[in-house]
């Protein structure tokens, strides 16, 4: 059986104007699954790319309903689910379809909402904190005392990574093309801001001893400068391609620095990989929200009916932290 749910629909590939509200059928949860009554969903760059036809959803998820993260309450349980009960406040990453009033999520990908947080606040956590945690520690192997450079530090992933890296005892360097956003990041603990408006940052990073790790959401535009900014045996983790998909790389510098470049995406990983990451975040990250050492950084909470405006704001790079859309 299934239920009828409201959803955001991508009517065709294009600009924000192709988005609208519609209805869809959401099935009952199967074994090991949970159906969530969704209260709010975070907006991500991947949603804007999917809307434009550049980032199709993984198999088993709808191409025309965006949404990679959600927060709500448990509505019904599939067979064998014992870690949650009906009514529990939960949040999760999802391969797609998160911008609907109901969604089915595997129980091992589901995370409890930290105490003291609203569902709107919780909706700003899963995608950016799981992505940042994985990039910093699983892929980037960040250690206490190392220097990490975070590009687009005022973004959702950037503000999450800034907090996580500070908590781990790393020295954090953040870049942004907006001096005003860098000032706001100082309130989150950014000690070493760099204005990257001219695309140059390597000399400033080298003045600090070079980067042991760079978390890069820009891509081709920053490739050469990233290598110049690295310390010996430095690592680069590429998460995004806002600055292009093809660039020239000084291979001699790569060899001399014995550098390592890793590409990483979260959405297309198999269930068990995402579930293992979620379980690790439950153990190692979520307690810090309840303690007040971490917090979701939210630019605005908008009604789901304003999803087109939210997409436009994100594409104009007007946001600091996350945009969250809520159902009314």
C-alpha positions in Angstrom: 0.0 0.0 0.0 1.0 3.7 -0.3 -0.2 7.1 0.8 -0.5 10.3 -1.1 2.0 13.0 -0.2 2.7 16.5 -1.3 6.0 17.1 -3.0 8.2 19.5 -4.9 8.2 18.6 -8.6 10.8 19.4 -11.2 8.5 19.8 -14.2 11.3 19.9 -16.8 15.0 20.8 -16.8 15.6 24.5 -16.5 15.7 27.4 -14.1 14.0 27.8 -10.7 10.7 28.5 -12.5 10.4 24.8 -13.4 9.8 24.0 -9.8 6.3 23.6 -8.3 4.2 21.8 -5.7 2.5 18.5 -6.7 1.4 15.2 -5.2 3.1 11.8 -5.3 2.6 8.3 -3.9 4.9 7.1 -1.1 5.0 3.4 -0.4 4.8 1.6 2.9 8.2 0.9 4.5 9.7 -2.5 3.8 11.9 -4.7 6.1 14.5 -2.5 7.9 12.8 0.7 6.6 11.0 3.6 8.2 8.5 6.0 6.7 9.0 9.5 8.0 6.5 12.3 8.1 8.8 15.1 6.8 8.6 18.5 8.5 11.5 20.2 6.7 14.3 19.6 4.2 17.6 21.3 3.6 18.5 22.7 0.1 21.8 21.7 -1.5 23.8 22.6 -4.6 23.0 19.1 -5.9 19.3 20.0 -5.9 20.0 22.9 -8.2 22.1 20.7 -10.5 19.4 18.0 -10.6 16.8 20.7 -11.5 19.0 21.7 -14.4 19.3 18.1 -15.6 23.0 17.8 -14.7 22.8 15.5 -11.7 20.4 12.6 -12.0 19.2 10.8 -8.9 20.7 7.3 -8.1 18.7 4.3 -9.1 15.6 3.8 -7.0 15.0 7.5 -6.3 12.9 10.0 -8.3 14.6 12.3 -10.8 11.8 14.8 -10.6 11.5 15.2 -6.8 14.6 16.8 -5.2 15.8 16.7 -1.7 18.9 15.0 -0.2 18.2 15.5 3.5 15.2 15.7 5.7 13.9 15.9 9.2 10.6 14.8 10.7 9.0 12.2 12.8 8.7 8.4 12.5 5.3 7.6 11.1 5.5 3.8 10.5 8.0 1.0 10.9 8.9 -1.8 8.6 9.6 -5.3 9.8 12.6 -5.8 12.0 13.1 -2.1 13.0 13.7 -1.9 16.7 15.9 1.2 17.2 13.1 3.7 16.6 9.5 4.1 17.6 6.5 5.9 16.0 6.7 9.6 16.9 10.5 9.8 17.3 12.1 13.0 15.9 14.6 11.9 13.2 16.8 13.2 10.4 18.5 11.6 7.5 20.4 11.8 4.2 18.5 10.3 1.3 19.3 9.7 -2.4 16.4 11.8 -3.5 12.8 12.6 -2.9 13.4 14.4 0.4 11.2 17.3 -0.5 8.0 15.5 0.0 5.7 15.3 3.1 6.6 11.7 3.5 9.7 9.6 2.6 10.9 6.0 3.2 14.4 5.8 4.7 16.5 2.7 5.7 16.7 2.7 9.5 20.5 2.5 9.5 20.6 5.8 7.6 18.2 7.4 10.1 19.6 9.6 12.9 17.9 10.9 16.1 17.5 14.6 16.3 19.8 16.0 19.0 18.0 17.2 22.1 17.2 20.9 22.1 17.0 21.3 18.3 13.9 21.9 16.3 13.1 19.9 13.2 13.9 22.9 11.0 17.3 23.1 12.6 17.8 19.3 12.3 17.0 19.5 8.5 20.2 21.6 8.1 22.5 18.9 9.6 22.6 15.6 7.7 24.0 16.4 4.3 26.6 19.0 5.2 27.8 17.5 8.5 28.0 14.0 7.1 29.8 15.3 3.9 32.2 17.5 6.0 32.9 14.7 8.5 33.6 12.2 5.8 35.8 14.6 3.8 37.8 15.7 6.8 38.4 12.5 8.7 37.6 9.4 6.5 38.9 10.8 3.2 41.3 13.5 4.3 42.6 11.8 7.5 42.8 15.2 9.3 44.8 15.0 12.5 45.1 17.3 15.5 47.5 20.2 14.9 47.3 20.0 11.1 46.4 22.9 8.9 43.2 22.5 6.8 42.0 24.9 4.1 38.3 25.1 3.5 37.2 26.7 0.3 33.8 28.4 0.2 34.0 28.4 4.0 30.6 30.2 4.4 28.7 27.5 2.6 26.7 24.8 4.3 29.6 22.3 4.0 32.1 25.0 4.8 30.5 26.1 8.1 30.0 22.5 9.2 33.7 21.6 8.3 34.9 24.7 10.1 33.2 23.6 13.4 34.3 20.0 13.1 37.9 20.9 12.3 38.1 23.3 15.2 36.7 20.7 17.5 39.4 18.3 16.3 42.2 20.7 17.2 43.2 21.6 13.6 44.2 25.0 12.4 41.6 26.2 10.0 42.1 28.5 7.0 38.9 29.5 5.2 38.5 31.2 1.8 35.6 33.2 0.4 35.1 35.9 -2.2 33.0 37.8 0.3 34.8 39.7 3.1 31.4 40.1 4.9 31.0 36.3 4.9 34.6 35.8 6.3 33.7 38.2 9.1 30.7 36.1 10.0 32.8 32.9 9.9 35.1 34.5 12.5 32.1 34.2 14.9 32.2 30.4 14.3 35.9 30.3 15.1 37.7 31.0 11.8 41.1 32.3 12.8 42.7 32.5 9.4 40.4 34.1 6.7 41.5 34.6 3.1 39.7 36.7 0.6 40.0 34.7 -2.6 38.2 37.2 -4.9 41.2 37.3 -7.3 41.6 33.5 -7.2 44.9 33.6 -5.4 45.4 32.1 -2.0 48.5 29.8 -2.2 51.0 32.4 -1.0 48.8 33.3 2.1 48.5 29.6 2.9 52.2 29.0 2.5 52.9 31.9 4.9 51.2 29.7 7.5 53.4 26.7 6.7 51.3 25.2 3.9 48.1 23.1 4.0 48.1 19.5 5.2 44.6 19.1 3.8 42.4 21.1 1.4 38.6 20.6 1.2 37.7 21.9 -2.2 34.2 22.6 -3.5 35.4 24.7 -6.4 37.3 22.3 -8.7 39.2 23.3 -11.9 39.5 27.0 -11.1 41.5 26.3 -7.9 43.4 23.2 -9.0 46.8 24.8 -9.6 46.6 27.1 -6.6 45.6 24.1 -4.4 48.8 22.3 -5.3 50.9 25.4 -4.7 49.2 25.8 -1.3 50.0 22.2 -0.1 52.6 21.3 2.4 54.8 18.2 1.8 52.5 15.1 1.7 49.5 17.3 1.6 46.0 16.0 0.6 43.2 17.5 -1.4 39.7 16.2 -1.2 37.5 17.5 -4.1 33.8 17.7 -3.2 32.4 20.1 -5.8 33.0 21.6 -9.2 31.5 25.1 -9.0 34.6 26.5 -10.7 34.7 24.1 -13.6 35.3 20.4 -14.5 38.6 20.7 -16.4 41.8 22.3 -15.3 45.6 22.1 -15.8 47.6 20.6 -13.1 51.4 21.1 -12.5 52.4 17.4 -12.3 55.9 18.2 -11.3 54.6 19.9 -8.2 52.3 17.0 -7.4 55.4 14.7 -7.5 57.7 16.9 -5.5 55.1 17.4 -2.8 54.2 13.7 -2.8 50.6 15.0 -2.8 47.3 13.1 -2.9 44.1 14.1 -4.6 40.8 12.3 -3.8 37.5 12.8 -5.3 34.4 12.2 -3.2 30.7 12.1 -3.5 28.2 10.9 -0.9 24.9 10.6 -2.8 25.9 7.7 -5.1 27.5 5.5 -2.4 25.8 2.2 -1.7 23.4 1.9 1.3 25.9 0.1 3.6 28.5 2.8 3.1 26.1 5.6 3.8 24.7 3.7 6.8 28.1 3.1 8.2 28.9 6.8 7.9 25.6 7.7 9.6 26.3 5.4 12.5 29.7 6.9 13.0 28.3 10.4 13.0 25.7 9.3 15.6 28.5 8.2 17.9 31.1 10.8 17.2 29.3 14.0 16.2 25.7 14.2 17.4 26.6 14.4 21.1 28.4 17.7 20.4 25.1 19.3 19.2 23.5 18.5 22.6 26.5 19.9 24.3 26.4 23.1 22.3 29.8 22.6 20.7 28.3 22.3 17.2 25.3 24.0 15.7 23.6 24.1 12.4 24.2 27.4 10.5 20.9 28.4 8.9 20.6 31.4 6.5 16.8 31.2 6.3 13.8 28.9 6.8 11.3 29.3 4.0 8.0 27.6 3.3 8.2 24.8 0.7 6.0 26.9 -1.6 8.9 29.3 -2.0 11.3 26.6 -3.3 11.9 28.4 -6.5 13.1 31.5 -4.7 15.3 29.4 -2.4 17.0 27.9 -5.6 17.5 31.4 -7.0 19.0 32.7 -3.8 21.4 29.8 -3.6 22.5 30.3 -7.3 23.1 34.0 -6.6 25.5 32.9 -3.8 23.6 35.1 -1.3 23.5 32.6 1.5 25.5 32.1 4.6 25.1 28.5 5.8 22.0 26.5 4.9 18.6 27.3 3.4 15.8 25.1 4.9 12.4 24.6 3.4 9.5 23.6 5.7 6.1 22.1 5.1 3.2 24.1 6.4 
